[in-house]
Amino acid sequence: MVNRYRGEVALTFGSETHTLCLTLDALARLEDALGCADLPTLMARLTGGDLTAAQIKTVLTEALVAGGASRPGAERFLRSLGRPAELTRAYADLIRATFAS
């Protein structure tokens, strides 16, 4: 079960449900991966809507790992998903849960 107070959201596909969460460690890795100099710049990139599909996949992978999945397991899970609309919805939920005040 996800804890919304920690910024967690669920991503369900078939019978598998995984937790997504952007911890401080995950955000630090995303700063590097997306070439952002600081957290405000990263927040602007993540909420601005101008990420590529590959960048969204990177964000979701880091969020799955922070949510408890192994990195290979997270990558395998994302590869198995064929519905971009579901991933886009999960990404939007994750960003709201992480940065909503």
N, CA, C and O atoms as CSV, one atom per row, in Angstrom:
chain,resi,resn,atom,element,x,y,z
A,1,MET,N,N,0.843,-1.169,0.000
A,1,MET,CA,C,0.000,0.000,0.000
A,1,MET,C,C,0.897,1.243,0.000
A,1,MET,O,O,1.901,1.298,0.710
A,2,VAL,N,N,0.521,2.228,-0.800
A,2,VAL,CA,C,1.326,3.445,-0.900
A,2,VAL,C,C,1.008,4.416,0.229
A,2,VAL,O,O,-0.089,4.423,0.786
A,3,ASN,N,N,1.998,5.228,0.543
A,3,ASN,CA,C,1.858,6.254,1.571
A,3,ASN,C,C,1.911,7.613,0.879
A,3,ASN,O,O,2.990,8.089,0.528
A,4,ARG,N,N,0.756,8.236,0.683
A,4,ARG,CA,C,0.688,9.522,-0.026
A,4,ARG,C,C,1.444,10.620,0.719
A,4,ARG,O,O,1.906,11.581,0.103
A,5,TYR,N,N,1.574,10.483,2.042
A,5,TYR,CA,C,2.302,11.490,2.811
A,5,TYR,C,C,3.803,11.462,2.502
A,5,TYR,O,O,4.499,12.454,2.716
A,6,ARG,N,N,4.291,10.348,2.010
A,6,ARG,CA,C,5.694,10.242,1.603
A,6,ARG,C,C,5.865,10.561,0.121
A,6,ARG,O,O,6.984,10.529,-0.392
A,7,GLY,N,N,4.774,10.867,-0.568
A,7,GLY,CA,C,4.840,11.159,-1.993
A,7,GLY,C,C,4.811,9.916,-2.861
A,7,GLY,O,O,5.216,9.959,-4.023
A,8,GLU,N,N,4.336,8.809,-2.307
A,8,GLU,CA,C,4.296,7.555,-3.056
A,8,GLU,C,C,3.020,7.474,-3.890
A,8,GLU,O,O,1.961,7.958,-3.492
A,9,VAL,N,N,3.154,6.849,-5.052
A,9,VAL,CA,C,2.001,6.540,-5.891
A,9,VAL,C,C,2.166,5.103,-6.387
A,9,VAL,O,O,3.275,4.569,-6.411
A,10,ALA,N,N,1.064,4.491,-6.778
A,10,ALA,CA,C,1.089,3.113,-7.262
A,10,ALA,C,C,1.023,3.088,-8.778
A,10,ALA,O,O,0.331,3.893,-9.401
A,11,LEU,N,N,1.752,2.151,-9.357
A,11,LEU,CA,C,1.671,1.892,-10.793
A,11,LEU,C,C,1.314,0.416,-10.931
A,11,LEU,O,O,2.100,-0.463,-10.573
A,12,THR,N,N,0.119,0.158,-11.453
A,12,THR,CA,C,-0.364,-1.222,-11.591
A,12,THR,C,C,-0.454,-1.581,-13.060
A,12,THR,O,O,-0.951,-0.812,-13.883
A,13,PHE,N,N,0.040,-2.770,-13.365
A,13,PHE,CA,C,-0.075,-3.307,-14.715
A,13,PHE,C,C,-0.350,-4.791,-14.574
A,13,PHE,O,O,0.476,-5.533,-14.042
A,14,GLY,N,N,-1.505,-5.228,-15.046
A,14,GLY,CA,C,-1.895,-6.619,-14.856
A,14,GLY,C,C,-2.037,-6.904,-13.373
A,14,GLY,O,O,-2.760,-6.206,-12.661
A,15,SER,N,N,-1.349,-7.923,-12.919
A,15,SER,CA,C,-1.422,-8.288,-11.503
A,15,SER,C,C,-0.282,-7.678,-10.689
A,15,SER,O,O,-0.204,-7.891,-9.479
A,16,GLU,N,N,0.595,-6.928,-11.335
A,16,GLU,CA,C,1.739,-6.318,-10.647
A,16,GLU,C,C,1.441,-4.876,-10.249
A,16,GLU,O,O,0.975,-4.077,-11.061
A,17,THR,N,N,1.715,-4.563,-9.003
A,17,THR,CA,C,1.611,-3.187,-8.526
A,17,THR,C,C,2.955,-2.806,-7.935
A,17,THR,O,O,3.508,-3.526,-7.104
A,18,HIS,N,N,3.475,-1.673,-8.370
A,18,HIS,CA,C,4.755,-1.179,-7.884
A,18,HIS,C,C,4.571,0.220,-7.296
A,18,HIS,O,O,3.686,0.972,-7.705
A,19,THR,N,N,5.415,0.545,-6.342
A,19,THR,CA,C,5.395,1.858,-5.710
A,19,THR,C,C,6.393,2.773,-6.393
A,19,THR,O,O,7.537,2.391,-6.638
A,20,LEU,N,N,5.953,3.981,-6.698
A,20,LEU,CA,C,6.816,5.028,-7.243
A,20,LEU,C,C,7.018,6.080,-6.158
A,20,LEU,O,O,6.067,6.452,-5.471
A,21,CYS,N,N,8.241,6.556,-6.002
A,21,CYS,CA,C,8.526,7.584,-5.005
A,21,CYS,C,C,9.796,8.322,-5.413
A,21,CYS,O,O,10.789,7.694,-5.781
A,22,LEU,N,N,9.768,9.636,-5.350
A,22,LEU,CA,C,10.975,10.409,-5.639
A,22,LEU,C,C,11.588,10.879,-4.327
A,22,LEU,O,O,11.241,11.938,-3.805
A,23,THR,N,N,12.493,10.081,-3.810
A,23,THR,CA,C,13.223,10.422,-2.588
A,23,THR,C,C,14.291,11.460,-2.925
A,23,THR,O,O,14.530,11.764,-4.094
A,24,LEU,N,N,14.924,11.995,-1.893
A,24,LEU,CA,C,16.003,12.953,-2.117
A,24,LEU,C,C,17.132,12.314,-2.920
A,24,LEU,O,O,17.723,12.962,-3.784
A,25,ASP,N,N,17.432,11.046,-2.639
A,25,ASP,CA,C,18.465,10.337,-3.393
A,25,ASP,C,C,18.080,10.210,-4.866
A,25,ASP,O,O,18.908,10.423,-5.751
A,26,ALA,N,N,16.816,9.861,-5.122
A,26,ALA,CA,C,16.344,9.752,-6.506
A,26,ALA,C,C,16.406,11.103,-7.205
A,26,ALA,O,O,16.794,11.180,-8.371
A,27,LEU,N,N,16.030,12.165,-6.504
A,27,LEU,CA,C,16.090,13.509,-7.095
A,27,LEU,C,C,17.533,13.904,-7.404
A,27,LEU,O,O,17.792,14.548,-8.421
A,28,ALA,N,N,18.469,13.527,-6.540
A,28,ALA,CA,C,19.882,13.827,-6.793
A,28,ALA,C,C,20.366,13.089,-8.041
A,28,ALA,O,O,21.095,13.663,-8.850
A,29,ARG,N,N,19.972,11.830,-8.206
A,29,ARG,CA,C,20.356,11.084,-9.411
A,29,ARG,C,C,19.733,11.707,-10.654
A,29,ARG,O,O,20.358,11.747,-11.714
A,30,LEU,N,N,18.497,12.195,-10.521
A,30,LEU,CA,C,17.832,12.823,-11.666
A,30,LEU,C,C,18.474,14.157,-12.033
A,30,LEU,O,O,18.521,14.514,-13.210
A,31,GLU,N,N,18.970,14.901,-11.041
A,31,GLU,CA,C,19.707,16.136,-11.349
A,31,GLU,C,C,20.856,15.813,-12.304
A,31,GLU,O,O,21.047,16.491,-13.313
A,32,ASP,N,N,21.614,14.772,-11.972
A,32,ASP,CA,C,22.740,14.366,-12.824
A,32,ASP,C,C,22.255,13.881,-14.188
A,32,ASP,O,O,22.769,14.303,-15.224
A,33,ALA,N,N,21.261,12.991,-14.180
A,33,ALA,CA,C,20.790,12.388,-15.425
A,33,ALA,C,C,20.190,13.407,-16.388
A,33,ALA,O,O,20.313,13.265,-17.604
A,34,LEU,N,N,19.540,14.436,-15.841
A,34,LEU,CA,C,18.874,15.430,-16.691
A,34,LEU,C,C,19.695,16.706,-16.858
A,34,LEU,O,O,19.253,17.656,-17.505
A,35,GLY,N,N,20.901,16.724,-16.268
A,35,GLY,CA,C,21.785,17.873,-16.434
A,35,GLY,C,C,21.309,19.131,-15.741
A,35,GLY,O,O,21.489,20.236,-16.254
A,36,CYS,N,N,20.703,18.970,-14.580
A,36,CYS,CA,C,20.205,20.125,-13.827
A,36,CYS,C,C,21.203,20.489,-12.732
A,36,CYS,O,O,21.729,19.612,-12.048
A,37,ALA,N,N,21.457,21.769,-12.570
A,37,ALA,CA,C,22.457,22.239,-11.617
A,37,ALA,C,C,21.965,22.213,-10.176
A,37,ALA,O,O,22.771,22.140,-9.248
A,38,ASP,N,N,20.634,22.273,-9.977
A,38,ASP,CA,C,20.112,22.338,-8.614
A,38,ASP,C,C,18.664,21.850,-8.592
A,38,ASP,O,O,18.062,21.593,-9.635
A,39,LEU,N,N,18.122,21.730,-7.386
A,39,LEU,CA,C,16.774,21.200,-7.226
A,39,LEU,C,C,15.696,22.087,-7.859
A,39,LEU,O,O,14.786,21.556,-8.495
A,40,PRO,N,N,15.761,23.416,-7.710
A,40,PRO,CA,C,14.737,24.236,-8.382
A,40,PRO,C,C,14.732,24.055,-9.911
A,40,PRO,O,O,13.670,24.050,-10.534
A,41,THR,N,N,15.901,23.910,-10.498
A,41,THR,CA,C,15.977,23.673,-11.945
A,41,THR,C,C,15.373,22.324,-12.296
A,41,THR,O,O,14.652,22.197,-13.286
A,42,LEU,N,N,15.671,21.305,-11.474
A,42,LEU,CA,C,15.094,19.982,-11.701
A,42,LEU,C,C,13.573,20.028,-11.571
A,42,LEU,O,O,12.860,19.458,-12.398
A,43,MET,N,N,13.081,20.696,-10.549
A,43,MET,CA,C,11.627,20.808,-10.365
A,43,MET,C,C,10.982,21.462,-11.584
A,43,MET,O,O,9.924,21.027,-12.037
A,44,ALA,N,N,11.613,22.496,-12.108
A,44,ALA,CA,C,11.075,23.173,-13.289
A,44,ALA,C,C,11.045,22.231,-14.489
A,44,ALA,O,O,10.082,22.230,-15.256
A,45,ARG,N,N,12.103,21.426,-14.653
A,45,ARG,CA,C,12.139,20.468,-15.772
A,45,ARG,C,C,11.063,19.409,-15.623
A,45,ARG,O,O,10.372,19.078,-16.587
A,46,LEU,N,N,10.919,18.873,-14.408
A,46,LEU,CA,C,9.969,17.784,-14.192
A,46,LEU,C,C,8.519,18.247,-14.289
A,46,LEU,O,O,7.649,17.471,-14.685
A,47,THR,N,N,8.254,19.483,-13.936
A,47,THR,CA,C,6.878,19.987,-13.968
A,47,THR,C,C,6.557,20.762,-15.239
A,47,THR,O,O,5.400,21.113,-15.470
A,48,GLY,N,N,7.569,21.035,-16.069
A,48,GLY,CA,C,7.378,21.866,-17.247
A,48,GLY,C,C,6.753,21.186,-18.441
A,48,GLY,O,O,6.290,21.861,-19.361
A,49,GLY,N,N,6.729,19.872,-18.450
A,49,GLY,CA,C,6.088,19.169,-19.553
A,49,GLY,C,C,6.904,19.059,-20.819
A,49,GLY,O,O,6.351,18.742,-21.873
A,50,ASP,N,N,8.205,19.309,-20.755
A,50,ASP,CA,C,9.007,19.251,-21.977
A,50,ASP,C,C,10.056,18.138,-21.945
A,50,ASP,O,O,11.120,18.274,-22.548
A,51,LEU,N,N,9.766,17.057,-21.258
A,51,LEU,CA,C,10.693,15.925,-21.203
A,51,LEU,C,C,10.449,14.982,-22.375
A,51,LEU,O,O,9.326,14.847,-22.860
A,52,THR,N,N,11.511,14.340,-22.813
A,52,THR,CA,C,11.386,13.318,-23.846
A,52,THR,C,C,10.875,12.023,-23.216
A,52,THR,O,O,10.855,11.882,-21.993
A,53,ALA,N,N,10.467,11.095,-24.051
A,53,ALA,CA,C,10.019,9.795,-23.547
A,53,ALA,C,C,11.148,9.103,-22.792
A,53,ALA,O,O,10.906,8.478,-21.759
A,54,ALA,N,N,12.362,9.205,-23.286
A,54,ALA,CA,C,13.505,8.584,-22.611
A,54,ALA,C,C,13.731,9.210,-21.233
A,54,ALA,O,O,14.079,8.509,-20.283
A,55,GLN,N,N,13.538,10.503,-21.124
A,55,GLN,CA,C,13.710,11.172,-19.837
A,55,GLN,C,C,12.610,10.786,-18.855
A,55,GLN,O,O,12.875,10.609,-17.665
A,56,ILE,N,N,11.386,10.656,-19.342
A,56,ILE,CA,C,10.287,10.206,-18.483
A,56,ILE,C,C,10.566,8.788,-18.001
A,56,ILE,O,O,10.311,8.464,-16.841
A,57,LYS,N,N,11.088,7.942,-18.884
A,57,LYS,CA,C,11.449,6.579,-18.491
A,57,LYS,C,C,12.524,6.609,-17.407
A,57,LYS,O,O,12.476,5.806,-16.475
A,58,THR,N,N,13.482,7.511,-17.511
A,58,THR,CA,C,14.524,7.652,-16.492
A,58,THR,C,C,13.912,8.050,-15.155
A,58,THR,O,O,14.271,7.496,-14.117
A,59,VAL,N,N,12.989,9.009,-15.177
A,59,VAL,CA,C,12.325,9.450,-13.948
A,59,VAL,C,C,11.556,8.285,-13.326
A,59,VAL,O,O,11.659,8.047,-12.122
A,60,LEU,N,N,10.793,7.564,-14.132
A,60,LEU,CA,C,10.008,6.453,-13.610
A,60,LEU,C,C,10.899,5.328,-13.077
A,60,LEU,O,O,10.570,4.695,-12.074
A,61,THR,N,N,12.018,5.084,-13.746
A,61,THR,CA,C,12.953,4.062,-13.259
A,61,THR,C,C,13.488,4.449,-11.888
A,61,THR,O,O,13.501,3.626,-10.973
A,62,GLU,N,N,13.932,5.698,-11.736
A,62,GLU,CA,C,14.446,6.149,-10.439
A,62,GLU,C,C,13.359,6.090,-9.368
A,62,GLU,O,O,13.638,5.748,-8.219
A,63,ALA,N,N,12.127,6.419,-9.737
A,63,ALA,CA,C,11.021,6.391,-8.781
A,63,ALA,C,C,10.678,4.962,-8.375
A,63,ALA,O,O,10.340,4.717,-7.217
A,64,LEU,N,N,10.760,4.024,-9.302
A,64,LEU,CA,C,10.529,2.619,-8.967
A,64,LEU,C,C,11.613,2.091,-8.038
A,64,LEU,O,O,11.320,1.378,-7.078
A,65,VAL,N,N,12.866,2.441,-8.323
A,65,VAL,CA,C,13.981,2.011,-7.470
A,65,VAL,C,C,13.812,2.600,-6.069
A,65,VAL,O,O,13.982,1.896,-5.073
A,66,ALA,N,N,13.480,3.883,-5.992
A,66,ALA,CA,C,13.260,4.515,-4.690
A,66,ALA,C,C,12.053,3.912,-3.978
A,66,ALA,O,O,11.982,3.934,-2.749
A,67,GLY,N,N,11.119,3.380,-4.732
A,67,GLY,CA,C,9.943,2.747,-4.167
A,67,GLY,C,C,10.161,1.303,-3.745
A,67,GLY,O,O,9.254,0.668,-3.208
A,68,GLY,N,N,11.368,0.778,-3.985
A,68,GLY,CA,C,11.690,-0.560,-3.501
A,68,GLY,C,C,12.034,-1.590,-4.552
A,68,GLY,O,O,12.424,-2.704,-4.202
A,69,ALA,N,N,11.906,-1.267,-5.821
A,69,ALA,CA,C,12.247,-2.229,-6.874
A,69,ALA,C,C,13.753,-2.241,-7.099
A,69,ALA,O,O,14.434,-1.249,-6.839
A,70,SER,N,N,14.264,-3.352,-7.576
A,70,SER,CA,C,15.666,-3.378,-8.004
A,70,SER,C,C,15.760,-2.622,-9.327
A,70,SER,O,O,14.769,-2.525,-10.051
A,71,ARG,N,N,16.928,-2.092,-9.651
A,71,ARG,CA,C,17.079,-1.369,-10.916
A,71,ARG,C,C,16.766,-2.273,-12.112
A,71,ARG,O,O,16.007,-1.866,-12.992
A,72,PRO,N,N,17.331,-3.497,-12.173
A,72,PRO,CA,C,16.961,-4.368,-13.303
A,72,PRO,C,C,15.470,-4.693,-13.325
A,72,PRO,O,O,14.867,-4.768,-14.396
A,73,GLY,N,N,14.874,-4.888,-12.146
A,73,GLY,CA,C,13.443,-5.171,-12.079
A,73,GLY,C,C,12.614,-3.994,-12.556
A,73,GLY,O,O,11.619,-4.179,-13.257
A,74,ALA,N,N,13.016,-2.775,-12.181
A,74,ALA,CA,C,12.304,-1.569,-12.611
A,74,ALA,C,C,12.388,-1.415,-14.126
A,74,ALA,O,O,11.390,-1.115,-14.781
A,75,GLU,N,N,13.572,-1.618,-14.673
A,75,GLU,CA,C,13.743,-1.481,-16.124
A,75,GLU,C,C,12.943,-2.546,-16.866
A,75,GLU,O,O,12.333,-2.263,-17.896
A,76,ARG,N,N,12.946,-3.764,-16.346
A,76,ARG,CA,C,12.189,-4.857,-16.962
A,76,ARG,C,C,10.691,-4.554,-16.901
A,76,ARG,O,O,9.979,-4.762,-17.883
A,77,PHE,N,N,10.212,-4.069,-15.766
A,77,PHE,CA,C,8.800,-3.737,-15.608
A,77,PHE,C,C,8.385,-2.654,-16.601
A,77,PHE,O,O,7.348,-2.776,-17.253
A,78,LEU,N,N,9.185,-1.598,-16.722
A,78,LEU,CA,C,8.837,-0.519,-17.655
A,78,LEU,C,C,8.858,-0.999,-19.103
A,78,LEU,O,O,8.034,-0.566,-19.908
A,79,ARG,N,N,9.786,-1.883,-19.442
A,79,ARG,CA,C,9.826,-2.427,-20.808
A,79,ARG,C,C,8.576,-3.250,-21.115
A,79,ARG,O,O,8.143,-3.313,-22.265
A,80,SER,N,N,7.997,-3.879,-20.093
A,80,SER,CA,C,6.834,-4.735,-20.312
A,80,SER,C,C,5.552,-3.933,-20.527
A,80,SER,O,O,4.553,-4.466,-21.009
A,81,LEU,N,N,5.585,-2.667,-20.172
A,81,LEU,CA,C,4.383,-1.846,-20.309
A,81,LEU,C,C,4.272,-1.318,-21.726
A,81,LEU,O,O,5.229,-0.767,-22.271
A,82,GLY,N,N,3.133,-1.483,-22.302
A,82,GLY,CA,C,2.942,-1.015,-23.655
A,82,GLY,C,C,1.941,0.110,-23.774
A,82,GLY,O,O,1.535,0.465,-24.880
A,83,ARG,N,N,1.537,0.678,-22.649
A,83,ARG,CA,C,0.489,1.691,-22.672
A,83,ARG,C,C,1.047,3.034,-22.226
A,83,ARG,O,O,1.121,3.299,-21.026
A,84,PRO,N,N,1.441,3.888,-23.167
A,84,PRO,CA,C,1.988,5.189,-22.794
A,84,PRO,C,C,1.037,6.040,-21.956
A,84,PRO,O,O,1.490,6.812,-21.112
A,85,ALA,N,N,-0.264,5.914,-22.173
A,85,ALA,CA,C,-1.219,6.727,-21.412
A,85,ALA,C,C,-1.133,6.396,-19.925
A,85,ALA,O,O,-1.202,7.299,-19.090
A,86,GLU,N,N,-0.985,5.119,-19.582
A,86,GLU,CA,C,-0.886,4.711,-18.178
A,86,GLU,C,C,0.397,5.247,-17.546
A,86,GLU,O,O,0.390,5.684,-16.396
A,87,LEU,N,N,1.493,5.212,-18.295
A,87,LEU,CA,C,2.763,5.737,-17.785
A,87,LEU,C,C,2.701,7.249,-17.623
A,87,LEU,O,O,3.232,7.795,-16.656
A,88,THR,N,N,2.064,7.917,-18.555
A,88,THR,CA,C,1.927,9.370,-18.470
A,88,THR,C,C,1.100,9.754,-17.251
A,88,THR,O,O,1.421,10.718,-16.555
A,89,ARG,N,N,0.050,9.011,-16.997
A,89,ARG,CA,C,-0.793,9.255,-15.828
A,89,ARG,C,C,-0.005,9.005,-14.534
A,89,ARG,O,O,-0.105,9.782,-13.585
A,90,ALA,N,N,0.771,7.925,-14.501
A,90,ALA,CA,C,1.583,7.621,-13.321
A,90,ALA,C,C,2.634,8.704,-13.104
A,90,ALA,O,O,2.900,9.097,-11.968
A,91,TYR,N,N,3.230,9.188,-14.193
A,91,TYR,CA,C,4.223,10.259,-14.086
A,91,TYR,C,C,3.574,11.525,-13.508
A,91,TYR,O,O,4.128,12.152,-12.605
A,92,ALA,N,N,2.420,11.890,-14.021
A,92,ALA,CA,C,1.733,13.094,-13.539
A,92,ALA,C,C,1.350,12.949,-12.066
A,92,ALA,O,O,1.497,13.897,-11.295
A,93,ASP,N,N,0.862,11.777,-11.670
A,93,ASP,CA,C,0.533,11.532,-10.257
A,93,ASP,C,C,1.774,11.645,-9.383
A,93,ASP,O,O,1.724,12.222,-8.297
A,94,LEU,N,N,2.884,11.096,-9.857
A,94,LEU,CA,C,4.140,11.134,-9.109
A,94,LEU,C,C,4.627,12.560,-8.906
A,94,LEU,O,O,5.051,12.921,-7.808
A,95,ILE,N,N,4.571,13.366,-9.948
A,95,ILE,CA,C,5.038,14.756,-9.853
A,95,ILE,C,C,4.139,15.532,-8.894
A,95,ILE,O,O,4.640,16.304,-8.076
A,96,ARG,N,N,2.829,15.342,-8.978
A,96,ARG,CA,C,1.908,16.011,-8.045
A,96,ARG,C,C,2.182,15.585,-6.612
A,96,ARG,O,O,2.211,16.420,-5.709
A,97,ALA,N,N,2.381,14.293,-6.399
A,97,ALA,CA,C,2.615,13.772,-5.045
A,97,ALA,C,C,3.938,14.264,-4.479
A,97,ALA,O,O,4.060,14.459,-3.270
A,98,THR,N,N,4.925,14.466,-5.336
A,98,THR,CA,C,6.251,14.871,-4.891
A,98,THR,C,C,6.323,16.367,-4.593
A,98,THR,O,O,6.898,16.772,-3.582
A,99,PHE,N,N,5.744,17.183,-5.462
A,99,PHE,CA,C,5.944,18.615,-5.379
A,99,PHE,C,C,4.730,19.424,-4.941
A,99,PHE,O,O,4.824,20.645,-4.814
A,100,ALA,N,N,3.589,18.772,-4.705
A,100,ALA,CA,C,2.404,19.514,-4.260
A,100,ALA,C,C,2.632,20.066,-2.868
A,100,ALA,O,O,3.252,19.417,-2.024
A,101,SER,N,N,2.134,21.252,-2.635
A,101,SER,CA,C,2.317,21.842,-1.294
A,101,SER,C,C,1.066,21.726,-0.463
A,101,SER,O,O,1.045,22.168,0.685
